[in-house]
Amino acid sequence: MIASIAIIGSIIYGIKLNIDGKKYRNEKESLVKSAQQLQAGQLYGASFFTDAEGNNIQGLPAGWVKILKIEGDTIFVQRSKKISDRAMFEMKDLESIKPTSDEDWNNRIEKMNYTLFKEALNNKNLSGIDLSYIGADHDKYSGVIMSFKGVE
């Protein structure tokens, strides 16, 4: 009796893991397809490693990033003012903080390296698309400052 309950439980758990895995793969495929056709106006869910001024942040907050324009090897982006501080990134957690007006976006426009962005898309085990800052004050922003995790 106990063995049959354990077997049924493991089957149900296996099915749940399979469904969750498919959902995750579909989200990543959608992210890659959207990023391959990057254009102004797109919104991405991202994890932030620094704030908009290049300062370190406690934890790994998430929020929205808007693509403003693309010029040569530079992507111009703007971050949402509201951020989520949940430990695990899920797009559904960002819905409640999605910007609805221009006032909901940070005033600072950040310049990201488009070449590195495109290279990241070739990663077969993609969990996010990392972005590095390339503005004039690059020394203040070291390394990856945000990672796209999902697309609207």
Residue pairs with C-beta under 8 A, 6 or more apart in sequence:
27 91
27 150
28 126
28 127
30 150
30 151
31 44
31 126
31 128
31 129
31 148
31 149
31 150
31 151
32 121
32 126
34 42
34 44
34 151
35 44
35 117
35 121
35 129
35 148
35 151
36 121
38 67
38 70
38 75
38 114
38 117
39 67
39 70
40 67
40 68
40 69
40 70
41 66
41 67
42 66
42 67
42 151
42 152
43 64
43 65
43 66
43 67
43 98
43 151
43 152
44 64
44 65
44 67
44 148
44 149
44 150
44 151
44 152
45 62
45 63
45 64
45 65
45 89
45 91
45 94
45 148
45 149
45 150
45 151
45 152
46 62
46 63
46 64
46 65
46 79
46 128
46 131
46 146
46 147
46 148
46 149
47 60
47 61
47 62
47 89
47 128
47 146
47 147
47 149
48 57
48 60
48 61
48 62
48 63
48 79
48 83
48 145
48 146
49 56
49 57
49 60
49 143
49 144
49 145
49 146
49 147
50 56
50 57
50 141
50 145
50 146
51 57
52 79
52 106
52 108
52 110
53 108
53 140
54 133
54 137
54 140
54 141
54 145
59 85
59 87
60 87
60 89
61 83
61 84
61 85
62 83
62 84
62 86
62 89
62 93
62 94
62 149
63 79
63 80
63 82
63 83
63 84
63 94
63 97
64 79
64 80
64 94
64 97
64 98
64 99
65 77
65 78
65 79
65 80
65 146
65 148
66 77
66 78
66 79
66 80
66 99
66 105
67 75
67 76
67 77
68 76
68 77
68 78
68 109
69 75
69 76
70 76
70 114
72 114
73 113
73 114
73 115
73 134
74 111
74 112
74 113
74 114
74 134
75 111
75 112
75 113
75 114
75 117
75 131
76 109
76 110
76 111
76 112
77 109
77 110
77 112
77 131
78 105
78 106
78 108
78 109
78 110
79 105
79 106
79 108
79 110
79 146
80 97
80 98
80 99
80 104
80 105
80 106
81 99
81 104
81 105
81 106
82 97
82 99
82 104
83 97
84 93
84 94
84 97
86 93
89 149
89 150
91 149
91 150
94 150
98 152
99 105
110 133
110 135
110 145
111 133
111 134
111 135
112 131
112 132
112 133
112 134
113 131
113 132
113 133
113 134
116 130
116 131
116 132
117 129
117 130
117 131
120 126
120 129
120 130
121 129
127 149
128 147
128 148
128 149
129 147
129 148
130 144
130 146
130 147
131 144
131 145
131 146
131 147
131 148
132 141
132 143
132 144
132 145
133 141
133 145
135 141
